[in-house]
């Protein structure tokens, strides 16, 4: 795309942002001139953090990563509409496992039908980070497990504080 700015969107709920997300942000930012991390809601998920808390958490992580071409924007809309409003021409998605691929492949096909000018690019998660999922991080934290291998120290502190606020689950 000579002469045209490459704008990528990396969408997600980021509840919380993990080291796997950070890896995709760092690597995705190398592929585009501008990377927009779109923090969204997902009605099928029960979030631990509010949209504003997640946006601030992701902003802090992006700043710690030192990714100068990344912006964090909250949205609650169809991804392709959001991407068009942001002037994006690439959607970046991270893949951890075959199950991710099946879902993401279907979504990429639907997104292609909605906007043929926006391409979806899949990045495989670093092998050491493949098992990490926000859902599992929250579950481990709620049951008193150690989440330090999966999130930054700052995010760990936020998650642990929220677990204490809401009350942990299970017997330790």
C-alpha positions in Angstrom: 0.0 0.0 0.0 2.5 2.6 -1.1 1.5 6.1 0.0 -1.4 5.0 2.1 -1.2 4.8 5.9 -1.7 1.3 7.3 -4.0 1.6 10.2 -4.7 -1.6 12.2 -7.3 -2.4 14.8 -6.6 -4.9 17.6 -10.0 -5.4 19.2 -10.8 -7.2 22.5 -12.4 -6.9 25.9 -9.0 -7.0 27.7 -10.6 -8.1 31.0 -7.8 -8.0 32.1 -5.0 -7.4 29.6 -2.6 -10.3 29.7 1.0 -10.8 28.6 -0.4 -12.6 25.5 -2.3 -9.4 24.6 0.8 -7.4 25.2 2.8 -9.7 22.8 0.2 -9.2 20.0 0.2 -5.4 20.6 4.0 -5.2 20.4 4.2 -7.4 17.3 1.1 -6.0 15.6 2.4 -2.4 16.0 5.4 -3.4 13.8 3.0 -4.3 10.9 1.1 -0.9 10.7 1.8 2.8 10.8 -0.9 3.2 13.5 -2.3 0.6 15.8 -5.6 1.2 17.5 -6.3 -1.1 20.4 -10.1 -1.2 20.5 -11.5 -2.0 24.0 -15.0 -3.3 23.6 -17.8 -4.8 25.5 -19.0 -8.4 24.9 -22.5 -9.2 26.1 -21.6 -12.9 26.4 -18.9 -12.2 29.0 -19.2 -11.0 32.6 -16.5 -8.4 33.0 -14.4 -8.0 36.2 -13.6 -4.4 35.2 -15.8 -1.6 33.8 -15.1 -0.4 30.2 -13.4 2.8 31.6 -11.2 0.7 33.9 -10.2 -1.6 31.1 -9.3 1.3 28.8 -7.1 2.8 31.5 -5.5 -0.5 32.2 -4.7 -1.1 28.5 -3.4 2.5 28.2 -1.0 2.0 31.1 0.2 -1.3 29.6 0.8 0.2 26.2 2.7 3.0 27.8 4.9 0.5 29.7 5.4 -1.5 26.5 6.7 1.7 24.8 4.7 1.4 21.6 4.6 4.9 20.2 2.3 4.2 17.3 -0.5 2.7 19.4 -3.7 4.4 20.7 -6.4 2.9 22.9 -10.0 3.6 22.1 -13.1 2.3 23.7 -16.0 1.2 21.5 -19.4 -0.5 21.7 -20.3 -1.1 18.0 -20.0 -3.6 15.2 -16.2 -4.1 14.7 -16.3 -3.3 11.0 -18.2 0.0 11.6 -15.7 1.0 14.3 -12.8 0.0 11.9 -14.2 2.1 9.1 -14.7 5.1 11.4 -11.1 4.8 12.5 -9.9 4.6 8.9 -8.5 1.1 9.5 -7.5 -1.2 6.7 -6.3 -4.1 8.8 -7.9 -6.1 11.7 -5.3 -7.9 13.9 -6.3 -11.0 15.8 -4.2 -13.2 18.0 -4.5 -17.0 17.8 -3.6 -19.3 20.7 -5.0 -22.7 19.6 -7.0 -24.5 16.9 -10.3 -23.6 18.7 -9.4 -19.9 18.4 -8.7 -20.4 14.7 -12.1 -21.9 14.0 -13.9 -19.0 15.6 -11.6 -16.3 14.2 -11.8 -17.8 10.7 -15.6 -17.6 10.8 -15.5 -14.0 12.1 -13.0 -13.0 9.4 -15.3 -14.4 6.7 -18.2 -12.4 8.1 -16.1 -9.3 8.4 -15.0 -9.7 4.8 -18.6 -9.7 3.8 -19.3 -6.5 5.7 -16.2 -4.6 4.4 -14.1 -6.2 1.7 -11.5 -3.4 1.9 -10.4 -4.3 5.4 -8.2 -7.4 5.7 -7.8 -9.6 8.8 -4.3 -10.6 9.8 -3.8 -13.5 12.3 -0.7 -13.5 14.6 0.1 -16.7 16.4 0.7 -16.1 20.1 4.2 -16.7 21.4 4.5 -20.4 22.3 5.2 -19.5 26.0 2.0 -17.4 26.1 -0.4 -19.6 24.2 -2.3 -21.0 27.3 -3.0 -17.5 28.7 -6.7 -16.4 28.5 -8.2 -13.5 30.5 -11.1 -15.8 31.5 -8.6 -18.3 33.1 -6.6 -15.5 34.7 -9.7 -14.3 36.5 -10.7 -17.8 37.6 -7.2 -18.5 39.0 -7.3 -15.2 40.9 -10.7 -15.8 42.3 -9.6 -19.1 43.7 -6.5 -17.6 45.2 -4.0 -18.9 42.6 -0.9 -17.0 41.4 -1.4 -15.0 38.3 2.0 -13.3 38.1 3.2 -15.5 35.1 0.2 -14.3 33.0 -0.1 -10.6 33.6 2.2 -7.6 34.4 2.8 -6.8 38.0 0.5 -3.7 37.7 -2.4 -5.7 36.3 -1.8 -8.4 38.9 -2.3 -5.8 41.6 -5.5 -4.5 40.0 -6.9 -8.0 39.6 -6.0 -9.1 43.1 -7.5 -5.9 44.6 -10.8 -6.5 42.6 -10.9 -10.1 43.9 -10.5 -8.9 47.4 -13.2 -6.3 46.9 -15.6 -8.8 45.4 -14.6 -11.6 47.8 -12.6 -14.6 46.7 -14.1 -18.0 45.9 -13.4 -21.5 47.2 -11.3 -22.9 50.0 -7.6 -22.2 49.9 
